[in-house]
Every structure is written in structure tokens, then in C-alpha cells.
Amino acid sequence: MDDMIKVFVIDRDEKRHMLDAPTDMNMNMMELCKSYELPVEGTCGGMAMCASCHMYVQSSHDISERSEDEEDMLDEAFFVEDNSRLGCQIKLTSDLDGLEVKLAPIGE
């Protein structure tokens, strides 16, 4: 199927998960992780108004630039790195086949 890609998610216990991801449903990484019951909350429903889907992009895929809203949320998040992104802002497209992300630690 041309409308499916594989992405990899490393959870907070360092376990690597291979996920089948549809590219024809307008999904994002937060929604995909939630559908596989990985520990990603997405408290705001994908509006870039929280950081509960904070993850690190481990692969060298070309992902769209951070929006101003995403930058603002990451400014308030814990454990932010140069490769930090909000999962809700990573739209699943065919060019992300093989994407690898790691879930960020939960800040207190």
C-alpha cells in the first residue's frame, strides 16, 4: 500500500517500536502514538497548546520548521533539545518513511 509508511518510536524505557503509519488520514505523530497506546498524552488535542507530546526527532528526515506556537510551547517544556518537536505538529506524509523519534521524559 502506497499510503502506509513505517516509523519508529523509542519509548521512555528505551524500547523501540515499529509502527505502521497511514499517510492518507491527515494524522500526526501524537495521534499515531496514542493509537498504539504509547505513553503520549496530547492533552490539548493537537493544538500545540501543551507539551505532553514532546519528542525528539532522531533521524535526519526533513520535517517542516517549527511554527511560532510550537516554539512558544517548547520554550515552556522540560528537557528541550535542538531536535525537540511536538508530536502533534509532525504530520505523517510519505516522505517521513523510516522516521525515528524518541519520547521526551516527563517533566515535573
N, CA, C and O atoms as CSV, one atom per row, in Angstrom:
chain,resi,resn,atom,element,x,y,z
A,1,MET,N,N,0.837,-1.191,0.000
A,1,MET,CA,C,0.000,0.000,0.000
A,1,MET,C,C,0.877,1.248,0.000
A,1,MET,O,O,1.778,1.384,0.827
A,2,ASP,N,N,0.611,2.136,-0.913
A,2,ASP,CA,C,1.393,3.362,-1.019
A,2,ASP,C,C,1.048,4.362,0.071
A,2,ASP,O,O,1.791,5.321,0.280
A,3,ASP,N,N,-0.054,4.160,0.767
A,3,ASP,CA,C,-0.481,5.128,1.769
A,3,ASP,C,C,-0.074,4.718,3.184
A,3,ASP,O,O,-0.644,5.211,4.157
A,4,MET,N,N,0.906,3.821,3.305
A,4,MET,CA,C,1.424,3.413,4.614
A,4,MET,C,C,2.937,3.582,4.636
A,4,MET,O,O,3.629,3.274,3.666
A,5,ILE,N,N,3.431,4.078,5.758
A,5,ILE,CA,C,4.871,4.162,5.976
A,5,ILE,C,C,5.187,3.484,7.304
A,5,ILE,O,O,4.286,3.168,8.081
A,6,LYS,N,N,6.451,3.268,7.552
A,6,LYS,CA,C,6.917,2.734,8.836
A,6,LYS,C,C,7.623,3.864,9.569
A,6,LYS,O,O,8.443,4.579,8.993
A,7,VAL,N,N,7.298,4.015,10.840
A,7,VAL,CA,C,8.017,4.947,11.704
A,7,VAL,C,C,8.436,4.189,12.957
A,7,VAL,O,O,7.858,3.158,13.299
A,8,PHE,N,N,9.433,4.709,13.622
A,8,PHE,CA,C,9.976,4.053,14.799
A,8,PHE,C,C,9.891,5.010,15.982
A,8,PHE,O,O,10.225,6.190,15.872
A,9,VAL,N,N,9.439,4.481,17.109
A,9,VAL,CA,C,9.304,5.277,18.320
A,9,VAL,C,C,10.056,4.569,19.431
A,9,VAL,O,O,9.820,3.393,19.708
A,10,ILE,N,N,10.963,5.298,20.063
A,10,ILE,CA,C,11.670,4.778,21.231
A,10,ILE,C,C,10.944,5.329,22.451
A,10,ILE,O,O,10.852,6.543,22.634
A,11,ASP,N,N,10.426,4.424,23.286
A,11,ASP,CA,C,9.653,4.880,24.442
A,11,ASP,C,C,10.588,5.272,25.594
A,11,ASP,O,O,11.810,5.208,25.457
A,12,ARG,N,N,10.021,5.665,26.700
A,12,ARG,CA,C,10.821,6.154,27.835
A,12,ARG,C,C,11.584,5.044,28.548
A,12,ARG,O,O,12.425,5.322,29.402
A,13,ASP,N,N,11.297,3.782,28.202
A,13,ASP,CA,C,12.047,2.641,28.733
A,13,ASP,C,C,13.084,2.147,27.733
A,13,ASP,O,O,13.643,1.062,27.889
A,14,GLU,N,N,13.338,2.960,26.696
A,14,GLU,CA,C,14.312,2.666,25.637
A,14,GLU,C,C,13.895,1.503,24.741
A,14,GLU,O,O,14.736,0.950,24.032
A,15,LYS,N,N,12.620,1.120,24.755
A,15,LYS,CA,C,12.132,0.078,23.857
A,15,LYS,C,C,11.759,0.719,22.524
A,15,LYS,O,O,11.080,1.746,22.485
A,16,ARG,N,N,12.209,0.102,21.437
A,16,ARG,CA,C,11.971,0.625,20.082
A,16,ARG,C,C,10.750,-0.073,19.487
A,16,ARG,O,O,10.682,-1.302,19.447
A,17,HIS,N,N,9.801,0.718,19.033
A,17,HIS,CA,C,8.562,0.213,18.449
A,17,HIS,C,C,8.532,0.581,16.965
A,17,HIS,O,O,8.811,1.723,16.601
A,18,MET,N,N,8.191,-0.389,16.108
A,18,MET,CA,C,7.988,-0.119,14.694
A,18,MET,C,C,6.481,0.013,14.483
A,18,MET,O,O,5.720,-0.905,14.788
A,19,LEU,N,N,6.060,1.160,13.960
A,19,LEU,CA,C,4.640,1.431,13.777
A,19,LEU,C,C,4.311,1.598,12.304
A,19,LEU,O,O,5.055,2.229,11.552
A,20,ASP,N,N,3.185,1.023,11.903
A,20,ASP,CA,C,2.645,1.279,10.574
A,20,ASP,C,C,1.848,2.564,10.661
A,20,ASP,O,O,0.991,2.711,11.532
A,21,ALA,N,N,2.125,3.490,9.763
A,21,ALA,CA,C,1.504,4.820,9.829
A,21,ALA,C,C,0.819,5.154,8.511
A,21,ALA,O,O,1.466,5.165,7.465
A,22,PRO,N,N,-0.483,5.425,8.548
A,22,PRO,CA,C,-1.186,5.819,7.322
A,22,PRO,C,C,-0.860,7.260,6.950
A,22,PRO,O,O,-0.768,8.130,7.815
A,23,THR,N,N,-0.689,7.497,5.675
A,23,THR,CA,C,-0.397,8.858,5.222
A,23,THR,C,C,-1.608,9.506,4.547
A,23,THR,O,O,-1.534,10.645,4.086
A,24,ASP,N,N,-2.711,8.775,4.494
A,24,ASP,CA,C,-3.898,9.284,3.810
A,24,ASP,C,C,-5.013,9.679,4.778
A,24,ASP,O,O,-6.162,9.838,4.366
A,25,MET,N,N,-4.680,9.837,6.065
A,25,MET,CA,C,-5.701,10.155,7.063
A,25,MET,C,C,-5.459,11.474,7.785
A,25,MET,O,O,-6.159,11.801,8.744
A,26,ASN,N,N,-4.455,12.240,7.317
A,26,ASN,CA,C,-4.124,13.530,7.930
A,26,ASN,C,C,-3.774,13.382,9.415
A,26,ASN,O,O,-4.117,14.241,10.227
A,27,MET,N,N,-3.092,12.290,9.761
A,27,MET,CA,C,-2.690,12.047,11.154
A,27,MET,C,C,-1.343,12.691,11.437
A,27,MET,O,O,-0.583,13.027,10.528
A,28,ASN,N,N,-1.072,12.853,12.732
A,28,ASN,CA,C,0.233,13.337,13.165
A,28,ASN,C,C,0.853,12.301,14.101
A,28,ASN,O,O,0.212,11.311,14.451
A,29,MET,N,N,2.092,12.533,14.500
A,29,MET,CA,C,2.805,11.566,15.345
A,29,MET,C,C,2.148,11.374,16.706
A,29,MET,O,O,2.160,10.263,17.236
A,30,MET,N,N,1.577,12.422,17.281
A,30,MET,CA,C,0.892,12.275,18.569
A,30,MET,C,C,-0.266,11.297,18.432
A,30,MET,O,O,-0.419,10.387,19.247
A,31,GLU,N,N,-1.081,11.486,17.399
A,31,GLU,CA,C,-2.242,10.623,17.195
A,31,GLU,C,C,-1.824,9.184,16.922
A,31,GLU,O,O,-2.451,8.243,17.409
A,32,LEU,N,N,-0.766,9.022,16.143
A,32,LEU,CA,C,-0.273,7.679,15.851
A,32,LEU,C,C,0.184,6.985,17.132
A,32,LEU,O,O,-0.175,5.834,17.377
A,33,CYS,N,N,0.968,7.678,17.941
A,33,CYS,CA,C,1.445,7.094,19.199
A,33,CYS,C,C,0.277,6.720,20.108
A,33,CYS,O,O,0.281,5.655,20.726
A,34,LYS,N,N,-0.707,7.589,20.186
A,34,LYS,CA,C,-1.882,7.283,21.006
A,34,LYS,C,C,-2.627,6.068,20.470
A,34,LYS,O,O,-3.120,5.255,21.251
A,35,SER,N,N,-2.717,5.930,19.144
A,35,SER,CA,C,-3.439,4.792,18.571
A,35,SER,C,C,-2.738,3.470,18.880
A,35,SER,O,O,-3.381,2.421,18.908
A,36,TYR,N,N,-1.429,3.513,19.111
A,36,TYR,CA,C,-0.675,2.325,19.501
A,36,TYR,C,C,-0.529,2.226,21.024
A,36,TYR,O,O,0.216,1.385,21.527
A,37,GLU,N,N,-1.235,3.075,21.738
A,37,GLU,CA,C,-1.244,3.102,23.203
A,37,GLU,C,C,0.140,3.329,23.806
A,37,GLU,O,O,0.462,2.802,24.870
A,38,LEU,N,N,0.952,4.122,23.109
A,38,LEU,CA,C,2.226,4.552,23.678
A,38,LEU,C,C,1.947,5.732,24.609
A,38,LEU,O,O,0.948,6.430,24.433
A,39,PRO,N,N,2.809,5.963,25.591
A,39,PRO,CA,C,2.521,6.978,26.617
A,39,PRO,C,C,2.713,8.421,26.147
A,39,PRO,O,O,3.625,9.117,26.592
A,40,VAL,N,N,1.847,8.848,25.252
A,40,VAL,CA,C,1.814,10.226,24.772
A,40,VAL,C,C,0.417,10.743,25.079
A,40,VAL,O,O,-0.574,10.130,24.681
A,41,GLU,N,N,0.330,11.866,25.783
A,41,GLU,CA,C,-0.983,12.326,26.202
A,41,GLU,C,C,-1.706,13.157,25.156
A,41,GLU,O,O,-2.841,12.841,24.800
A,42,GLY,N,N,-1.088,14.192,24.666
A,42,GLY,CA,C,-1.798,15.063,23.741
A,42,GLY,C,C,-2.957,15.764,24.422
A,42,GLY,O,O,-4.067,15.812,23.892
A,43,THR,N,N,-2.693,16.303,25.594
A,43,THR,CA,C,-3.717,16.910,26.439
A,43,THR,C,C,-4.542,17.965,25.721
A,43,THR,O,O,-5.745,18.071,25.957
A,44,CYS,N,N,-3.921,18.745,24.853
A,44,CYS,CA,C,-4.635,19.843,24.183
A,44,CYS,C,C,-5.326,19.392,22.906
A,44,CYS,O,O,-5.982,20.195,22.243
A,45,GLY,N,N,-5.190,18.117,22.550
A,45,GLY,CA,C,-5.838,17.615,21.359
A,45,GLY,C,C,-5.113,17.948,20.073
A,45,GLY,O,O,-5.707,17.882,18.997
A,46,GLY,N,N,-3.851,18.301,20.160
A,46,GLY,CA,C,-3.068,18.549,18.954
A,46,GLY,C,C,-3.045,19.986,18.485
A,46,GLY,O,O,-2.803,20.247,17.307
A,47,MET,N,N,-3.291,20.922,19.382
A,47,MET,CA,C,-3.346,22.337,19.025
A,47,MET,C,C,-2.054,23.095,19.347
A,47,MET,O,O,-2.027,24.323,19.262
A,48,ALA,N,N,-0.984,22.382,19.714
A,48,ALA,CA,C,0.296,22.993,20.107
A,48,ALA,C,C,0.108,23.936,21.289
A,48,ALA,O,O,0.737,24.992,21.363
A,49,MET,N,N,-0.771,23.540,22.217
A,49,MET,CA,C,-1.041,24.365,23.400
A,49,MET,C,C,-0.569,23.692,24.688
A,49,MET,O,O,-0.828,24.189,25.784
A,50,CYS,N,N,0.123,22.564,24.553
A,50,CYS,CA,C,0.739,21.910,25.696
A,50,CYS,C,C,1.994,21.224,25.173
A,50,CYS,O,O,2.286,21.317,23.981
A,51,ALA,N,N,2.720,20.558,26.004
A,51,ALA,CA,C,3.922,19.863,25.529
A,51,ALA,C,C,3.878,18.389,25.915
A,51,ALA,O,O,4.922,17.752,26.050
A,52,SER,N,N,2.672,17.841,26.094
A,52,SER,CA,C,2.560,16.452,26.539
A,52,SER,C,C,2.845,15.445,25.430
A,52,SER,O,O,2.813,14.239,25.674
A,53,CYS,N,N,3.123,15.916,24.217
A,53,CYS,CA,C,3.525,15.025,23.124
A,53,CYS,C,C,4.949,15.350,22.660
A,53,CYS,O,O,5.316,15.071,21.519
A,54,HIS,N,N,5.742,15.940,23.549
A,54,HIS,CA,C,7.126,16.322,23.264
A,54,HIS,C,C,7.943,15.077,22.917
A,54,HIS,O,O,7.923,14.084,23.644
A,55,MET,N,N,8.654,15.149,21.805
A,55,MET,CA,C,9.517,14.048,21.391
A,55,MET,C,C,10.744,14.598,20.686
A,55,MET,O,O,10.781,15.760,20.280
A,56,TYR,N,N,11.742,13.744,20.548
A,56,TYR,CA,C,12.981,14.111,19.874
A,56,TYR,C,C,13.035,13.395,18.526
A,56,TYR,O,O,12.817,12.185,18.455
A,57,VAL,N,N,13.321,14.130,17.468
A,57,VAL,CA,C,13.490,13.520,16.150
A,57,VAL,C,C,14.915,12.992,16.082
A,57,VAL,O,O,15.877,13.759,16.132
A,58,GLN,N,N,15.042,11.670,15.967
A,58,GLN,CA,C,16.352,11.020,15.977
A,58,GLN,C,C,16.923,10.853,14.567
A,58,GLN,O,O,18.141,10.817,14.394
A,59,SER,N,N,16.062,10.752,13.572
A,59,SER,CA,C,16.518,10.526,12.192
A,59,SER,C,C,16.737,11.867,11.502
A,59,SER,O,O,16.418,12.924,12.047
A,60,SER,N,N,17.284,11.801,10.297
A,60,SER,CA,C,17.648,13.035,9.594
A,60,SER,C,C,16.583,13.467,8.585
A,60,SER,O,O,16.902,14.129,7.598
A,61,HIS,N,N,15.341,13.105,8.817
A,61,HIS,CA,C,14.263,13.485,7.895
A,61,HIS,C,C,14.059,14.993,7.885
A,61,HIS,O,O,14.257,15.678,8.889
A,62,ASP,N,N,13.665,15.478,6.740
A,62,ASP,CA,C,13.372,16.896,6.578
A,62,ASP,C,C,11.933,17.146,7.023
A,62,ASP,O,O,10.984,16.817,6.311
A,63,ILE,N,N,11.788,17.721,8.191
A,63,ILE,CA,C,10.466,17.987,8.767
A,63,ILE,C,C,10.232,19.490,8.716
A,63,ILE,O,O,11.167,20.278,8.855
A,64,SER,N,N,8.999,19.872,8.519
A,64,SER,CA,C,8.675,21.300,8.433
A,64,SER,C,C,9.218,22.057,9.644
A,64,SER,O,O,9.373,21.493,10.727
A,65,GLU,N,N,9.497,23.319,9.444
A,65,GLU,CA,C,10.008,24.170,10.522
A,65,GLU,C,C,8.983,24.285,11.644
A,65,GLU,O,O,7.780,24.141,11.426
A,66,ARG,N,N,9.473,24.543,12.827
A,66,ARG,CA,C,8.570,24.769,13.966
A,66,ARG,C,C,7.764,26.043,13.742
A,66,ARG,O,O,8.297,27.060,13.298
A,67,SER,N,N,6.494,25.974,14.051
A,67,SER,CA,C,5.655,27.173,14.000
A,67,SER,C,C,5.951,28.035,15.231
A,67,SER,O,O,6.606,27.586,16.171
A,68,GLU,N,N,5.472,29.251,15.212
A,68,GLU,CA,C,5.650,30.134,16.372
A,68,GLU,C,C,4.973,29.550,17.608
A,68,GLU,O,O,5.517,29.627,18.710
A,69,ASP,N,N,3.792,28.970,17.430
A,69,ASP,CA,C,3.077,28.343,18.557
A,69,ASP,C,C,3.881,27.181,19.128
A,69,ASP,O,O,3.970,27.025,20.346
A,70,GLU,N,N,4.466,26.367,18.254
A,70,GLU,CA,C,5.267,25.237,18.718
A,70,GLU,C,C,6.506,25.739,19.461
A,70,GLU,O,O,6.857,25.204,20.513
A,71,GLU,N,N,7.163,26.754,18.925
A,71,GLU,CA,C,8.331,27.344,19.602
A,71,GLU,C,C,7.953,27.842,20.999
A,71,GLU,O,O,8.675,27.612,21.969
A,72,ASP,N,N,6.805,28.529,21.086
A,72,ASP,CA,C,6.357,29.059,22.380
A,72,ASP,C,C,6.136,27.938,23.392
A,72,ASP,O,O,6.511,28.074,24.557
A,73,MET,N,N,5.528,26.826,22.957
A,73,MET,CA,C,5.277,25.713,23.873
A,73,MET,C,C,6.582,25.047,24.287
A,73,MET,O,O,6.758,24.705,25.457
A,74,LEU,N,N,7.490,24.860,23.348
A,74,LEU,CA,C,8.762,24.230,23.691
A,74,LEU,C,C,9.582,25.113,24.626
A,74,LEU,O,O,10.375,24.603,25.417
A,75,ASP,N,N,9.401,26.431,24.545
A,75,ASP,CA,C,10.086,27.336,25.474
A,75,ASP,C,C,9.672,27.063,26.916
A,75,ASP,O,O,10.426,27.357,27.843
A,76,GLU,N,N,8.485,26.505,27.110
A,76,GLU,CA,C,7.975,26.230,28.455
A,76,GLU,C,C,8.123,24.771,28.866
A,76,GLU,O,O,7.811,24.417,30.003
A,77,ALA,N,N,8.594,23.920,27.960
A,77,ALA,CA,C,8.700,22.489,28.226
A,77,ALA,C,C,10.000,22.159,28.958
A,77,ALA,O,O,10.938,22.956,28.985
A,78,PHE,N,N,10.031,20.977,29.542
A,78,PHE,CA,C,11.226,20.457,30.195
A,78,PHE,C,C,12.052,19.658,29.197
A,78,PHE,O,O,11.511,19.119,28.231
A,79,PHE,N,N,13.351,19.581,29.425
A,79,PHE,CA,C,14.263,18.712,28.667
A,79,PHE,C,C,14.260,18.990,27.162
A,79,PHE,O,O,14.335,18.057,26.363
A,80,VAL,N,N,14.175,20.247,26.775
A,80,VAL,CA,C,14.154,20.618,25.357
A,80,VAL,C,C,15.560,20.531,24.774
A,80,VAL,O,O,16.530,20.996,25.373
A,81,GLU,N,N,15.644,19.927,23.600
A,81,GLU,CA,C,16.893,19.793,22.862
A,81,GLU,C,C,16.705,20.425,21.483
A,81,GLU,O,O,15.598,20.819,21.117
A,82,ASP,N,N,17.801,20.519,20.724
A,82,ASP,CA,C,17.718,21.075,19.373
A,82,ASP,C,C,16.770,20.289,18.474
A,82,ASP,O,O,16.158,20.853,17.567
A,83,ASN,N,N,16.646,18.979,18.726
A,83,ASN,CA,C,15.789,18.126,17.895
A,83,ASN,C,C,14.400,17.914,18.500
A,83,ASN,O,O,13.673,17.011,18.086
A,84,SER,N,N,14.030,18.749,19.484
A,84,SER,CA,C,12.710,18.642,20.112
A,84,SER,C,C,11.613,19.094,19.167
A,84,SER,O,O,11.753,20.086,18.451
A,85,ARG,N,N,10.519,18.348,19.179
A,85,ARG,CA,C,9.322,18.700,18.424
A,85,ARG,C,C,8.103,18.271,19.228
A,85,ARG,O,O,8.187,17.402,20.095
A,86,LEU,N,N,6.987,18.887,18.929
A,86,LEU,CA,C,5.715,18.412,19.455
A,86,LEU,C,C,5.177,17.411,18.444
A,86,LEU,O,O,5.071,17.712,17.255
A,87,GLY,N,N,4.844,16.233,18.916
A,87,GLY,CA,C,4.362,15.187,18.021
A,87,GLY,C,C,3.137,15.596,17.232
A,87,GLY,O,O,2.938,15.144,16.104
A,88,CYS,N,N,2.310,16.453,17.822
A,88,CYS,CA,C,1.089,16.894,17.131
A,88,CYS,C,C,1.396,17.768,15.929
A,88,CYS,O,O,0.519,18.005,15.098
A,89,GLN,N,N,2.618,18.248,15.824
A,89,GLN,CA,C,2.989,19.132,14.719
A,89,GLN,C,C,3.784,18.408,13.631
A,89,GLN,O,O,4.230,19.027,12.665
A,90,ILE,N,N,3.957,17.100,13.794
A,90,ILE,CA,C,4.640,16.290,12.780
A,90,ILE,C,C,3.575,15.520,12.017
A,90,ILE,O,O,3.108,14.474,12.466
A,91,LYS,N,N,3.200,16.043,10.869
A,91,LYS,CA,C,2.174,15.410,10.025
A,91,LYS,C,C,2.777,14.208,9.300
A,91,LYS,O,O,3.879,14.287,8.757
A,92,LEU,N,N,2.051,13.108,9.298
A,92,LEU,CA,C,2.526,11.890,8.656
A,92,LEU,C,C,2.353,11.991,7.140
A,92,LEU,O,O,1.235,12.027,6.627
A,93,THR,N,N,3.473,12.035,6.448
A,93,THR,CA,C,3.480,12.103,4.989
A,93,THR,C,C,4.427,11.025,4.458
A,93,THR,O,O,5.259,10.500,5.199
A,94,SER,N,N,4.297,10.709,3.208
A,94,SER,CA,C,5.091,9.626,2.619
A,94,SER,C,C,6.596,9.872,2.719
A,94,SER,O,O,7.369,8.915,2.776
A,95,ASP,N,N,7.022,11.123,2.740
A,95,ASP,CA,C,8.464,11.398,2.828
A,95,ASP,C,C,9.031,11.169,4.230
A,95,ASP,O,O,10.234,11.326,4.438
A,96,LEU,N,N,8.188,10.801,5.189
A,96,LEU,CA,C,8.668,10.505,6.543
A,96,LEU,C,C,8.840,9.008,6.784
A,96,LEU,O,O,9.004,8.580,7.927
A,97,ASP,N,N,8.806,8.208,5.717
A,97,ASP,CA,C,9.025,6.765,5.863
A,97,ASP,C,C,10.373,6.528,6.537
A,97,ASP,O,O,11.394,7.053,6.092
A,98,GLY,N,N,10.377,5.739,7.607
A,98,GLY,CA,C,11.603,5.462,8.349
A,98,GLY,C,C,11.907,6.460,9.453
A,98,GLY,O,O,12.936,6.347,10.118
A,99,LEU,N,N,11.035,7.429,9.657
A,99,LEU,CA,C,11.232,8.421,10.721
A,99,LEU,C,C,11.459,7.721,12.059
A,99,LEU,O,O,10.800,6.728,12.370
A,100,GLU,N,N,12.387,8.239,12.838
A,100,GLU,CA,C,12.611,7.704,14.185
A,100,GLU,C,C,12.551,8.848,15.178
A,100,GLU,O,O,13.218,9.870,15.017
A,101,VAL,N,N,11.738,8.658,16.212
A,101,VAL,CA,C,11.601,9.656,17.280
A,101,VAL,C,C,11.769,8.952,18.625
A,101,VAL,O,O,11.597,7.739,18.743
A,102,LYS,N,N,12.103,9.735,19.609
A,102,LYS,CA,C,12.206,9.238,20.979
A,102,LYS,C,C,11.318,10.108,21.860
A,102,LYS,O,O,11.377,11.336,21.785
A,103,LEU,N,N,10.501,9.480,22.688
A,103,LEU,CA,C,9.621,10.226,23.589
A,103,LEU,C,C,10.465,10.948,24.638
A,103,LEU,O,O,11.357,10.359,25.247
A,104,ALA,N,N,10.173,12.214,24.835
A,104,ALA,CA,C,10.900,13.007,25.826
A,104,ALA,C,C,10.476,12.597,27.238
A,104,ALA,O,O,9.343,12.161,27.440
A,105,PRO,N,N,11.373,12.732,28.212
A,105,PRO,CA,C,10.988,12.450,29.588
A,105,PRO,C,C,9.871,13.402,30.034
A,105,PRO,O,O,9.723,14.509,29.518
A,106,ILE,N,N,9.117,12.938,30.985
A,106,ILE,CA,C,8.041,13.763,31.526
A,106,ILE,C,C,8.632,14.716,32.565
A,106,ILE,O,O,9.304,14.280,33.499
A,107,GLY,N,N,8.385,15.998,32.405
A,107,GLY,CA,C,8.908,16.989,33.347
A,107,GLY,C,C,7.984,17.146,34.537
A,107,GLY,O,O,6.770,16.973,34.432
A,108,GLU,N,N,8.567,17.469,35.642
A,108,GLU,CA,C,7.780,17.701,36.870
A,108,GLU,C,C,8.018,19.104,37.357
A,108,GLU,O,O,7.455,19.508,38.375
